């Protein structure tokens, strides 16, 4: 078994480099367990929605974040939801990032055992599959 410690910023960089985060998401900023971002709707109005995500937990292979927005942005996200993919699912008020699926696709010999969040860093325990 191995342990990797990575920050939110490093995880965001990895997700962007592997094209897991859609192009419609930009201006990503991290503060503790919160991630602020701008979501481009692809519509004339509103063209963007400002969103804040708060890390909740790792469960069943997914990092789970709650979505925090203003009242109007909350209503708009119900009309213009985030793009769905096999790596990211939007189920208001949460977003699920399926890191197990990402790892299996990119590194098929690795299996995540658990993920802990500790002071802006993730501690990922994993093992190899033979």
C-alpha positions as CSV (number, residue, x, y, z in Angstrom):
1,X,0.0,0.0,0.0
2,X,1.2,3.6,-0.7
3,X,0.2,7.0,0.5
4,X,0.2,10.1,-1.6
5,X,-0.4,13.6,-0.2
6,X,-1.7,16.2,-2.7
7,X,-3.3,19.6,-2.3
8,X,-6.5,20.8,-3.8
9,X,-4.5,22.9,-6.3
10,X,-2.5,19.8,-7.4
11,X,-5.7,17.8,-7.9
12,X,-7.3,20.6,-9.9
13,X,-4.1,20.7,-12.1
14,X,-4.3,16.9,-12.6
15,X,-8.0,17.1,-13.5
16,X,-7.4,20.0,-16.0
17,X,-4.3,18.2,-17.6
18,X,-6.4,15.0,-18.1
19,X,-9.3,17.0,-19.5
20,X,-11.7,15.9,-16.8
21,X,-12.8,19.5,-16.0
22,X,-14.9,20.9,-18.9
23,X,-13.8,24.0,-20.7
24,X,-16.9,25.8,-19.4
25,X,-15.3,26.0,-16.0
26,X,-12.7,28.7,-15.4
27,X,-11.2,31.1,-12.8
28,X,-10.7,28.3,-10.2
29,X,-9.6,29.5,-6.8
30,X,-9.0,27.5,-3.7
31,X,-9.4,28.5,-0.1
32,X,-9.2,25.7,2.5
33,X,-12.0,23.2,1.7
34,X,-13.7,25.6,-0.7
35,X,-13.3,25.9,-4.4
36,X,-14.7,29.0,-6.2
37,X,-15.2,28.9,-10.0
38,X,-17.0,30.5,-12.9
39,X,-19.3,28.2,-14.9
40,X,-19.9,29.4,-18.5
41,X,-23.5,28.4,-19.4
42,X,-23.1,28.7,-23.2
43,X,-26.2,30.9,-23.2
44,X,-26.6,34.6,-23.8
45,X,-28.2,35.2,-20.4
46,X,-26.8,34.3,-18.0
47,X,-23.5,33.8,-19.7
48,X,-21.7,32.8,-16.5
49,X,-22.6,31.6,-13.0
50,X,-20.3,32.0,-10.0
51,X,-20.2,28.9,-7.9
52,X,-18.5,27.8,-4.7
53,X,-17.9,24.1,-3.9
54,X,-17.2,22.8,-0.4
55,X,-15.6,19.4,0.0
56,X,-17.8,17.0,2.0
57,X,-16.3,13.5,1.8
58,X,-15.0,10.6,-0.2
59,X,-17.6,7.9,-0.6
60,X,-18.0,5.0,-3.1
61,X,-15.1,6.1,-5.2
62,X,-16.2,9.8,-5.5
63,X,-15.1,13.1,-4.1
64,X,-18.4,14.8,-3.0
65,X,-18.8,18.6,-3.0
66,X,-21.7,20.6,-2.0
67,X,-22.6,23.6,-4.2
68,X,-23.0,27.0,-2.6
69,X,-24.3,29.9,-4.6
70,X,-26.6,32.8,-4.3
71,X,-30.4,32.4,-4.6
72,X,-30.5,33.4,-8.3
73,X,-27.4,31.3,-9.2
74,X,-29.0,28.3,-7.5
75,X,-32.2,28.7,-9.6
76,X,-30.1,29.1,-12.8
77,X,-28.0,26.0,-12.1
78,X,-31.3,24.0,-12.0
79,X,-32.0,25.3,-15.5
80,X,-28.4,25.2,-16.8
81,X,-26.8,22.3,-14.9
82,X,-23.2,21.3,-15.1
83,X,-22.2,19.0,-18.0
84,X,-22.4,15.4,-17.0
85,X,-19.6,12.9,-17.9
86,X,-18.4,9.6,-16.7
87,X,-16.1,11.4,-14.3
88,X,-18.3,14.3,-13.1
89,X,-22.0,14.1,-12.1
90,X,-24.2,16.9,-11.0
91,X,-27.0,16.0,-8.6
92,X,-28.2,19.3,-7.0
93,X,-27.0,20.3,-4.5
94,X,-23.9,18.1,-4.9
95,X,-21.2,17.4,-7.5
96,X,-19.5,14.0,-7.6
97,X,-16.0,13.6,-9.1
98,X,-15.5,9.9,-9.6
99,X,-11.7,9.6,-8.9
100,X,-11.9,5.8,-8.9
101,X,-13.1,5.9,-12.5
102,X,-10.4,8.4,-13.4
103,X,-7.7,6.3,-11.8
104,X,-9.0,3.0,-13.4
105,X,-9.0,4.7,-16.8
106,X,-5.6,6.4,-16.5
107,X,-3.7,4.0,-14.2
108,X,-5.5,0.6,-14.4
109,X,-3.1,-1.1,-12.0
110,X,-4.0,1.2,-9.1
111,X,-6.9,0.9,-6.7
112,X,-7.9,3.6,-4.2
113,X,-8.5,2.3,-0.7
114,X,-9.4,5.6,1.0
115,X,-9.1,9.3,0.8
116,X,-8.8,11.6,3.8
117,X,-8.9,15.4,3.8
118,X,-6.6,17.2,6.2
119,X,-5.9,20.9,6.2
120,X,-6.1,21.6,2.5
121,X,-4.4,18.3,1.6
122,X,-5.8,15.0,0.5
123,X,-4.1,11.8,1.8
124,X,-4.8,9.0,-0.7
125,X,-4.1,5.4,0.3
126,X,-3.9,3.1,-2.7
127,X,-2.6,-0.3,-3.6
128,X,-1.6,-2.0,-6.9
129,X,-3.8,-4.7,-8.6
130,X,-1.9,-7.7,-10.0
